[in-house]
């Protein structure tokens, strides 16, 4: 059983939705990855990340797709690339990442609650 957290702890995590505007292979990564540029709306702008999502996604299939991400972690250097948010996903039956996304189109920058 995971530990219980206070509501205030959950409120500290900024999970927002954005639209993928660019996606590129990331051959320099240690594990197969794709670089994503995601538009999180006027308040947050475009942020980039690298995600190990190559099992289910190709860069060209990601453009225009909405995804969820944590936008208030500090930037993290991943090889030659600076990641500015954490794309969220769930593991499939084999452990490969399936991206989290809204079931309907929503405005970029919307916060999960």
C-alpha positions in Angstrom: 0.0 0.0 0.0 1.5 3.4 -1.0 1.9 6.0 1.8 -0.9 8.5 2.3 -0.1 12.1 1.4 -1.8 15.3 2.3 -3.9 17.2 -0.2 -1.4 20.0 0.0 1.3 17.6 -1.4 -0.9 16.8 -4.4 -1.5 20.5 -5.0 2.3 21.0 -5.3 2.5 18.8 -8.5 1.7 20.8 -11.6 0.2 18.3 -14.1 -0.8 20.1 -17.2 -2.0 19.2 -20.7 -0.3 20.3 -23.9 -0.2 19.6 -27.6 2.9 18.0 -29.3 4.1 20.5 -31.9 7.4 18.7 -32.8 8.8 15.2 -32.2 12.2 14.0 -33.2 14.2 10.8 -32.8 16.8 11.0 -30.0 19.6 8.7 -31.2 22.1 10.0 -28.6 20.0 8.7 -25.7 21.2 5.6 -23.8 17.7 4.0 -24.2 15.6 4.5 -27.3 13.8 7.8 -26.9 11.9 10.5 -28.7 12.4 14.3 -28.1 9.1 16.1 -27.7 8.2 19.8 -27.9 4.9 20.5 -26.3 2.8 23.7 -26.3 1.4 24.2 -22.8 -0.5 27.4 -23.7 0.2 31.1 -23.2 1.1 30.9 -19.5 3.8 28.1 -19.8 4.7 28.2 -23.5 6.5 25.4 -25.3 8.5 23.0 -23.2 10.7 20.1 -24.3 11.4 16.6 -23.0 12.8 13.2 -24.0 10.6 10.2 -23.4 11.2 6.4 -23.7 8.1 5.9 -25.8 9.5 4.3 -29.0 7.6 1.0 -28.6 4.2 2.5 -29.3 4.9 5.8 -30.9 6.9 7.2 -33.9 7.7 10.9 -34.0 5.4 11.6 -37.0 2.4 10.1 -35.1 2.8 12.3 -32.1 2.4 15.7 -33.8 -1.0 17.2 -32.8 -1.5 14.7 -29.9 -2.3 16.1 -26.5 -0.3 14.7 -23.6 -0.1 15.2 -19.8 3.1 16.3 -18.1 4.6 17.5 -14.8 5.8 21.0 -15.5 7.3 22.1 -12.2 10.2 19.7 -11.8 13.6 21.4 -12.3 15.1 21.0 -15.8 17.2 17.8 -16.2 20.1 17.2 -18.6 19.6 14.0 -20.6 22.8 13.6 -22.7 23.0 16.7 -25.0 19.4 17.6 -24.4 17.8 19.6 -21.6 14.4 18.2 -20.5 12.0 20.8 -19.1 9.0 18.6 -18.1 8.1 15.0 -17.4 5.8 13.4 -19.9 3.4 11.0 -18.0 2.5 7.5 -19.0 1.5 4.1 -17.8 3.2 0.8 -18.5 1.5 -1.7 -20.8 1.5 -5.4 -20.0 5.2 -5.6 -21.2 6.3 -2.4 -19.4 6.4 -0.2 -22.5 5.1 3.4 -21.9 1.6 4.5 -23.0 1.2 8.2 -22.8 -1.4 9.8 -20.6 -3.8 12.0 -22.6 -7.3 13.5 -22.2 -10.2 11.6 -23.8 -11.4 14.8 -25.4 -9.6 17.9 -26.7 -9.0 20.4 -23.9 -7.3 23.8 -23.9 -3.5 23.7 -23.6 -2.2 24.4 -20.2 -5.2 23.0 -18.3 -4.3 21.6 -14.9 -5.2 18.2 -13.7 -7.4 18.2 -10.6 
